[in-house]
């Protein structure tokens, strides 16, 4: 009996069939990719989990983002067990979304794999075809039908974290040969942006300040996301030290001076 295949699905026809599926999935010593696909599909099916049955792309979109961020944390800490768990959670999200589309009849997991395989082969002509002077970015633009540099910039996802998006836009613009900022110009731009933000800054002036800060990071070959991440960690350590000092002195945080608190 084959109720589930790796790339196409058949829903269980009755309770008896559902029981057989569950028996086949329970108590195995080791599970593989086909098992995960089958479990995902079964949970979404008529005899599965009520919560899974009603989920949509949008309802679990935030879950997807959270799992990716948790996976990144596991990668950064090089925690083997955590990496295995979090990579599994990300994989489950991919399979869940693919299963939704398979049930809608629009595409399957097989179609997804077909697309990414073709993409990898096309973007590696030096490996899978004749050597070429074209870069990965050149091949990507050709693949997506981007004929101008402006189209390449416009294709950078608007859903990226804004610091990351700004960094990519600056990087892509400079790869065209355009000199965005001359020597010392970035700092003057940053100083001007700070001046413009004096008083009550507006969204535009604050955006210019942040963009100039990203440009400085790019010029200094620094990752602005990682720099801000490190600043957040320093803020937590500093706040924790201040809270401990307040507790030791028997006072509240409102009576403490943030300016006087140095990082421990």
Secondary structure as GFF3:
##gff-version 3
##sequence-region A 1 264
A	DSSP	alpha_helix	15	25	.	.	.	ID=ss1
A	DSSP	alpha_helix	33	44	.	.	.	ID=ss2
A	DSSP	alpha_helix	50	53	.	.	.	ID=ss3
A	DSSP	alpha_helix	61	77	.	.	.	ID=ss4
A	DSSP	alpha_helix	80	104	.	.	.	ID=ss5
A	DSSP	alpha_helix	109	122	.	.	.	ID=ss6
A	DSSP	alpha_helix	125	128	.	.	.	ID=ss7
A	DSSP	alpha_helix	136	144	.	.	.	ID=ss8
A	DSSP	alpha_helix	149	154	.	.	.	ID=ss9
A	DSSP	alpha_helix	162	174	.	.	.	ID=ss10
A	DSSP	alpha_helix	185	196	.	.	.	ID=ss11
A	DSSP	alpha_helix	203	219	.	.	.	ID=ss12
A	DSSP	alpha_helix	224	249	.	.	.	ID=ss13
A	DSSP	three_ten_helix	253	255	.	.	.	ID=ss14
###
